[in-house]
Every structure is written in C-alpha cells, then in structure tokens.
Amino acid sequence: MTLISAITWIISDGGAAYLAFQLVERWRVLAGLAAEAKRIVAFALSAVIACIVFAVAVTIFNYVEIAVIPSGWQEWVEALFEIAAGAIIAGQLLHGRKVLSKRN
C-alpha cells in the first residue's frame, strides 16, 4: 500500500470509519460509554480523522488523487463537509455490517 492509496482509503473508502471504531473499542475512556454514545463518538471521530487526513494531504503533499485542491475558504468548507459526510455514511455502513448483523 502506498501513501497515496492509504490516504485515499482513509478519506473515501471507509478507512476513517474503521479507524474510529477501532479507537472507540480500544480506548478505555471510550470503551466504557453506552452503546449509543460510542456510536456517536465513532461517527464524529471518523469525520474528524477523514478531514484531518484530507487537509494534511492537500497542504503538505499538495496532491489528492480523489479531489480537486480547494482554492478558497468556501471550497475548503464544501470539501471538508463532503469528506465528513462520506466518513459518517461509511461509519453507518460499517456499524450495520459489523454490529447490527450479529443481532439477527
């Protein structure tokens, strides 16, 4: 896996959601939360992780394979919103596959 493919995985392929769920399950502080609180924290963490990785990729590497580099503040807000929303949706899908499928 190259650095660019890892960045792409985190930003757009559900990697941020996977990392967030792993953090919630492994951190003692977060592991003690109620199930619904853990789920909300995981979604928030996935959005934050994806946005940070996107911002780092754009500013440091000046290259992101999956998106056009934002030029103004409005484009930055739109790009970060899209990234965060995608990460939360991926988190919902991961949660449904991992947790909810075990209930049935």
C-alpha positions in Angstrom: 0.0 0.0 0.0 1.4 3.4 -1.0 1.0 6.5 1.0 -1.5 7.9 -1.6 -3.6 4.7 -1.5 -3.6 4.8 2.3 -4.8 8.5 2.2 -7.4 7.6 -0.3 -8.6 4.6 1.8 -8.9 6.8 4.9 -10.6 9.7 3.1 -13.0 8.0 0.8 -13.1 4.2 1.2 -14.3 3.9 4.8 -10.8 3.8 6.4 -11.6 6.7 8.7 -14.7 4.9 10.0 -12.8 1.7 10.5 -10.1 3.5 12.5 -12.7 5.4 14.5 -14.5 2.2 15.5 -11.2 0.6 16.4 -10.3 3.6 18.6 -13.6 3.5 20.4 -13.3 -0.2 21.1 -9.7 0.0 22.3 -9.5 3.3 24.3 -10.6 2.6 27.9 -12.2 6.0 28.3 -14.4 5.5 25.3 -15.0 1.7 25.8 -16.9 2.4 29.0 -19.5 4.5 27.2 -23.0 3.3 26.5 -23.6 1.8 23.1 -25.4 4.8 21.6 -22.7 7.2 22.9 -19.9 5.0 21.4 -21.7 5.0 18.1 -22.0 8.8 18.0 -18.4 9.3 19.2 -17.2 6.9 16.4 -19.1 8.8 13.8 -17.6 12.1 15.0 -14.1 10.6 15.1 -14.5 9.3 11.6 -15.4 12.7 10.3 -12.5 14.4 12.2 -10.0 11.7 11.1 -11.0 12.0 7.4 -11.0 15.8 7.4 -7.5 16.0 9.1 -6.1 13.5 6.6 -7.6 15.4 3.7 -6.2 18.7 5.0 -2.8 17.2 5.6 -2.7 15.6 2.2 -3.7 18.8 0.4 -1.5 21.2 2.3 1.7 19.1 2.8 1.7 16.9 -0.3 -0.3 19.3 -2.4 -1.8 16.3 -4.0 -5.0 14.4 -3.5 -5.9 11.8 -6.1 -9.6 11.9 -5.5 -10.4 15.6 -5.3 -9.6 18.9 -6.7 -7.5 21.0 -4.4 -9.7 23.7 -2.8 -8.6 27.2 -3.6 -10.8 29.4 -1.4 -12.3 29.1 2.0 -15.7 28.2 0.6 -14.3 25.4 -1.4 -12.5 24.2 1.7 -15.7 24.2 3.7 -17.5 22.3 0.9 -14.7 19.7 0.5 -14.5 19.1 4.3 -18.2 18.8 4.5 -18.3 16.2 1.7 -15.4 14.3 3.3 -17.0 14.3 6.8 -20.4 13.3 5.4 -18.9 10.4 3.5 -17.0 9.3 6.5 -20.1 9.3 8.6 -22.1 7.4 6.0 -19.2 4.8 5.8 -19.4 4.6 9.5 -23.1 3.8 9.4 -22.5 1.1 6.8 -19.7 -0.4 8.8 -21.7 -0.3 12.0 -24.6 -2.0 10.2 -22.4 -4.7 8.8 -20.4 -5.3 12.0 -22.8 -4.8 14.9 -26.3 -5.0 13.6 -25.8 -8.1 11.5 -24.8 -10.0 14.7 -28.2 -9.2 16.2 -30.2 -11.0 13.5 
